[in-house]
Amino acid sequence: MHLSYYFIRQISQYLAETICDWQLGTAFSQEKDELILGFYLGRQEFFIRAQLTPQWVGVSFPAHYAKAKANAIELFEMLHGRRLMRVEQFRNERAFCLHFEEDYSLLFKLFGNRSNLIVYKGNEVIDLFHKKMEEDTQLHPSSLHRSIELSEEAFIASGGKIREFFPAFDRLTMRYIELQGWLQLPLQAQWQKLLALHEQLLAPRQYYVGMQADKPQLSLIEHPELQVHCTTTSPIEAANELHRLYVHEVVFLQEKQHYLKQIEQQLRRCETTLQKSKERLSSLKEARFEEIGHLIMANLHSIAPGSEEIEIYDFYRDAPLHLRLNPHLTPQQNAERFYRKAKNQKIEEQKLQEIIESKENEWLHLERLRKELESCHDFKSLRRWAKQHGFMQQGKEEETLPFKRFEYRGFQIWVGKNAKSNDLLTQRFAHKNDLWLHAKDVAGSHVVIKRSGQKQIPQEVIEKAASLAAYYSKRKTDSLCPVIVTEKKYVRKPKGLAPGQVIVDKEEVIMVAPAPFE
């Protein structure tokens, strides 16, 4: 109901009684789709904040407003310094106009997603807040007045078309009428009820601000479905409380939920990697490659060359053991094959132990972050938390750069899109001390972590970038993928190599689970 004629009428009436003869000192914007008007009379000040976003349209009145030194754009400069002469409310319409000296005026057109602020000199449009709404250049203020004849006879003759006689009744009001059961009354009784409601809305005694269907709402009547947060007799306080409720219940909670979702996604990935790593480690520990190598060596004399299957005595288990061999290898070479597997097994076990330890620490860290986040109850603490831990909402990728860009824990991670993009990323955009990553022995994207002047890159950031390198490679469906990690200065591209191909002179390999950035 905050965009209904009835409430806007109360706002314009308050402005007419309060700031006529005040000067407009400033009009500026420092947030997209938001305008701040500052009025002054001596040392007194009065601010109007108009928000015309796709998600929210409303007018509120902050007691103070600090103008930022940067990112503030002065608007409607032709109105600066001019005295407000009068405030005009358009009959039965969601619009009012501030009339300034020398025949300048500023129209507040609060028509939902068609809302706009329009500056006039006389009857000529000279500026728009939303300039893309070109149709507003043809809007004449006098056309906004709507005269409606409130006739009981005409209402009954129309068959009870409520919106035709009371077009200012919004959805909340119509829902109130439905809940009261008035639609089941005879038309004459309906008319009496509707006319009384109309009179009540023209001169409300109270303003009710609360939530209905998970949306902030303002009502001029006591509505049975409204979960009331605040009751006031001031339209200005009601508008401000509605704005505060919108910011907290919608914007704040959405942003908090956005960060919480990021943490929960990372926790799920962490738990999945832990489970897979522990399962793999358990299966490796059950493998007996070294013991089998010893058993073959102990039975060389009894194994015929070219054997595919043998049965020998397992002195470790005191039982017969059936083995399959490679018939193209000698018995000793088969034993060496099992020894190599045992050596690789130990290496993989060590890597898995490191992954498990790292992921267990990451899980504890994420749980601490989640508890800290849940304790944030206002924007100040939330933004402090987000900045401290690098959880800033990721904007759109810069289309001018030929690779994907992600931010994690305050570090930039860049990922090539194709072979040509990989070359550009590695050869032109990566600094020699940046970390360079690539899935080992398969085709995939080059990945770079920008150092940004920092000597140490945390292990969790390296693992995050490595999981991206694995995900954007031919091994994206593997449970674990080996990934090369090195500084860019150890990566070179001699002449003659195909696009995307490089030579790495010094490398470290880590095992990670492929995962997209979430």
N, C-alpha and C positions, 0 to 999 in steps of 0.2 A: 504493500500500500504506500511505500515511500515514493513511488512514482505516480501516484494517483493525483488527480486534480485537488482532492480534498486536503492532502498533506502539503502539496506544493503551494496551495493557497495560504496555508498557515505560515510557511517559510517566507513567502513574498511579503505577507503582511508584517511579519517580524522585521524584515529588512527595511521596509518602508518606515516603520516606527523607530528604527535604531540608527541607521547609517545615512539617512538623507542629509545632505550638506557636507558629508565627509568627502575627502579626496581619494581617488584611486592612485596609490603611490607606486604599485608594481603589479605586473601580470607576467608570470613566468611559468615554465614547465621544466621539471627535472626528472620526471618519470613519464614513460610513454603513456599517452592518452589521459594525462592529468594536468589540470591548470590550477594555479594558485593566484588568487586576487587578494591584494593587500590594501585595505582602506585605512586612512589615518585622519585623525582630528586632534591636532596638538600632539600630546604624547600618547593618546589613546590609539589602539590599533584593533582592526577586525579583519579576520581572514575568511575567505570562502575557498573551499577546495572542491573542484568539480572533477569527478572521475567518469570518463566516458570510455571504458574499456569494453571489449566484447563480452567479458565475464561479469562486469558490474558497472552499473550506471547509478550515480548518486551524488548528492551535494552534502558536504559536511563543513564544520566550522571550527578548525583547530584554534586553541587559545593563543598558541605561538607557532611560528614556522620559521626555522632557520634555513635561509637560502644557501645552497651549496656554492662553494667558490668555483667549482668546475661542473660541467654537465648541466648547467642551468641556461635555458634559452628564454630571452625576453620576447614576449608576445604582445600583440595589440598595443603597440607603443603609442598609437594615435590617441589612446584613452588615458595614458599616464598623466597624472597631474590634474585631471579634470574632476570637477565636483559632481557628485551624484545628486540629481535634481528630484527624481521620483522613481517609484517602482510600480510597474504595471503588471497586474495579473490578468491573464486572458481567461475569459469566461468559459467554464466547463472544459478547460484544456490544460494539458501538462506542460505549460510553458509560462514564463514570466520574463519581463524585460527591465533592465536597468537603464534609465534615461539620464545621460550626462549633459552638461552644459554644451553650448554650441551645436546642439542637435545631433550629438553622437548617442548611440545606444548599443547595448549588448543584450542579445536575446539568448536565454537559456531554453533550448528546445530539448525536453527530456522525454524523448519518444523511444525508449528502450534501445534496440540496436540501431536506430536511426537518429540517435541523439547527436546534438551539435551545439556549438556556441557560435553566434553570428554577430558580426559588428556592422552597424549601419551608420551612414551619414545621411540624415534625412530618411528617405525611403530606399536609398541605394545601398546594396551590400558591398562593403569594401574589404572584408576579411572573414575567413572561416577558420575555426579551430581544426576541424577535419576537412581538409581541402579536397579530399577525394569525393566528398558528397556535393558534387557540382549542382545537383538539383536545388540545393539550398540557396544558390545565388538568385533564384527566381521567387523565393519565399517572401511574401509581403506580410508584415506583422498583423495588419488589420484583418487578414483572412483567418487568423487563429481564433478570433472570438466566435463562440458558438452559442446561439440562443436556442433554448429548449423550452417549449411550453409544457408545463406540468399540469396535465388535464386528466382528471379521473375518467371522464367520459371517453376521451381518446384512448386511454390505456385499456379500458374494458373493451372498446371497439376493436383494438388491435389483437385481442385475445391474450393480453398479458405479456407483451414483448418488453421485458424489463430493460434490456440493454438499449432499446430505442428511446426510452424516456429517462434512463439513468445511465448514460454512457460512461460516466466516471466511476461506476462500480467496477472494481478490479476483481481478479480471480479470488483473492482472499475474502472480499466482501460477498461475492456470489456464493462461495462455499459456506460462509456464515448463514446466508439466507436459506440455503439448502438444509443445513444442519438444524435450523430453527423450525423447519417444517412448514415454512410460509408458502412454498410452492403448491401445497395441497389445499390451501385455503381458497374460498371463493374469491374472485377477482377484486371485488370491492374491499374485502378484508385485506387482501394482499396489498392493494394500493395504500391503505391506511398505514400498514406496517412499513412499506417501502418509503413512504413520504416521511414518516417519523425517523427512519434510519438516515435518510438524506439530510434532514435538519440536524440530527445528532452529529453527522460527519462534518457538516459545515462549521459547527462550533463544538469541537471535542473537548471534553473535560480532562481526559487522560490520554497519554500515548503509551502503548504497550510494545516493547521490543523483546523479541525472543526468536526461537527456532521453530520452524514448521517443515516437516519432511526434509530435515537436514539442511534447510536453507534459512539464512537470517531474514526475518520479516519484521515489519513495523505495522501495527494496527492502531486505528483510532477507536476501536471498540474492543470489548473483552471477548476474545475469540476462543472457543472451547478447544481448538486444536493447536493453539499457540503455546509453546513452552516458554513462559515469560521469564526473561532475565532481568528486565528493568521496567519500572513504571515511572513516568514523569509527567509534569504538567507543562513542560517547555518543549516546543518543537525543535529548538536548537539542540537541547540535550538529547532528545530522541534521535535526531539525525546523527549526532556524534556517537551515541551508544550503538546505533545500527552499524556505523562504519567500523567501530572498534570490534563489534561482534563479527562482522564480515572478515576483518583482517585476522582475528584470532581463530574463529571457527572454520574459516574456509582457507585463507591464504596461509596462515601459520601452520595449521594442521596438515594442509596438503604438502607444504614444504617439509615439515617434520616427517610425514609419512613417506615422502620421496627418499629422504636419507635412511629412514628405517628399512625401507624396501631394499636399498642398496646393501645395507649391512646384512639383512636376512639372506639375500642372494649370495653374498660372499660366504656367509656361514654355511649355506647349503652346499656350495661348491667345495668349501673346505672339508665338510663332513664327508662328501662323496669321495674326494681325493684320499682322505684318511682311511675310509673303508676299503677302497680299492687297493691302496698301498699296503694295508695290513693283510688283506686277503692274499695279495701277491707275495708278500714276505712270508706268510704262513706256508704257501705252496712251495716257495723256494726252499724253505727249511726242511720240507719233507723230501725234496730232491736229494739223491745220493750220488751225484756225479763223481765226486772224489773217491768215495768208497767203491763205486763200480769200476773206476779206473784201476784202483788197487787190486780188485778182484780179478780183472782181466789180466793184469800183469802177473798176478800169482798163478794164473792158469794158462800162460802162453803156450806151455808145452802140450796142452791138451786141446787147443783150439786149432782146428784145421783152417788153412787159408781159404778165403772166399765164403766162409760161413755167414749165413744170414741170421740164423737163430742158434743159440747155445743154451745149455743148462749146466750151471756150475754150482759148487758148494759155496754158500754165503756164510763165511765164518763169523761175520758180524751178527747175524741173526740165527745162526745154527739151523739153517734150512736151505733147501735147494732154491736157486734163483734162475729164472728164465729171462734171457736177454735177447734183444734184436741188435744185430751189428750191420755195418755197412760192408757188403761183400766186396766192394772195390778197394777196400783198405785192408792192410795187414792187421793182425790182432794187436800189434803194438801201436799202429796208427789209430786204431779204434780206441785204445786206452788213452792215447794222447788227445783224441777228440773229446773224451769225457773229462780229462784234466782241464782242457780249455773251457769247457762248459762250467766246470767247478770254479775256475778263475773268474769267468764272467759273472757267475752266480754271486761270488763274494763282492764283486764290484757293485752289482745291482742291489744286493742286500744292504751294502753301505749307503748307496744312494737312497734307497727306500727308507732306511733308518733316519737319514737326514731330512727327507721329505716329511716323514711322520713327526719328527721333532719340530720341524718348522711349522707344519700345519697345526700341531697341538698348541704351539705358542701363538699362532695367528688366531686360532679359535678363541683362546683366552683373551687375546687383545680385542677381538671383535665383540665378545660378550661384555667386556668392560665399556667399549664404545656404546653398545646398545643401552646399557644401564645409565651411562652419562646422558645419552640422548633422551631417554625417557624422563629424566629429571629436568629437562629444559621446558619451561612453561611460558616463555615469552620470546619475542624475536631477538632481543639483545643476547640472551644466553644461547639461543639456537645458532645465530650467526657467528658468535664467538666460538662455539663448539665446531661449526662447519669449517671455519677458517683455520682453527688450530689443527684439525685432523685432515684437512684437504678435501673435505666433502662439499665441493661447490657444484651447483647444478651445471651440467655440461650443456653448453650452447650448441648451435648448429656448427658443423664443420665449415671451415673457411674454404669456399669453393675454388678460390684462386690457387690453392696449394694442391698438388697432384697426389695427395696421399691422405689416409685417414689420420685424424688427430684425436687422442684421448688424454684425459688428465686423471692421474691417480696419486693420492697422497702428496699433491703439490708438484708432481713431476709430469712433464709432457712426454707422451709415448706416441711416436709416429710410425705408421704402418703403410708400406707400399701397396698399391692396388694391382699392379701388373709388372711385367718385366721392365718396361720403359720407366714406370714410376719408381721401381726399385733402384734403378740406376740414378735417377734424379735425386732420390732421397739420400742414397749413400754417398754419391760423388759430389753433390752440390749443397745439400742442406744439412748434412751431418758434420759436426765438428770432430776434430781428431780425438778428443777425449770423451766424446759421447760413447755410450755403450751400444754395441751393435749385436743383434741377435738374429738367429735363423735356425729353422728346423734342420737337424743334421741329416745329410744324405738324401734329401727329397726336395722337390720343387716347392717353393713357398715364398711368402712375402718377406722382404727385409724389414726389420723392426729396429727402431732407434729410440733410446732413452736419452733425452736432453739433460745434460748435467746442470745447466743453468748456474754455473759458478760454484756448485757444491761438490766437495771432494768425494764424499761417500754417498752412494745410492743404497737405500735400505734393501735388504734381501727380499722383503715382501714385494717391493716395487719391481725388482729384477724378475721375480717369479711371476708377477702379473704380466709383465711384458713377454716373458718366455711362454706363458700360456696362450697369449695372442699369436706369437710366432708359430706355435704348434697348431693353433686353431686355423690360421690362414695358411695352411700347408696341406700337402697330400696325406698327412698323418692326422688330420683333424678328428677322425673317428677312433683312433687308438686310445686305449686307457691311459697309457703313459707314452711320452714322446721325448727323445733326447734333443736338446736345443743348445746350439753353440752360443756362447756369450764371450765377447771380447771387446776391446776398445776399437773404435773405428780406424785408428791409425794402423792397425794390423790387418786391415782389409784393403786389398788393391785389385785393380782391374786392368790387366795388361791388354794391349791392342790385340784384336782378333777374337776376343771372347764374345759369346752371344749376349744379347740384351739380358740383363739381370744376373749374369754369371760373374763371380768374383773368386779371388783366391784369398784364403785366410791363413796368415802366417803363424798366428799364436791364438790358441783357443782354450776355453774351459767348457765342459759339457755338463748340463744339469738336466735332470729328469722332471718333467711336469705333466699335468693333465691338461689337454687342450680345452680351452674355454673362451667364449666370446666376452667382450667387455660389457658388463651390466652394472 
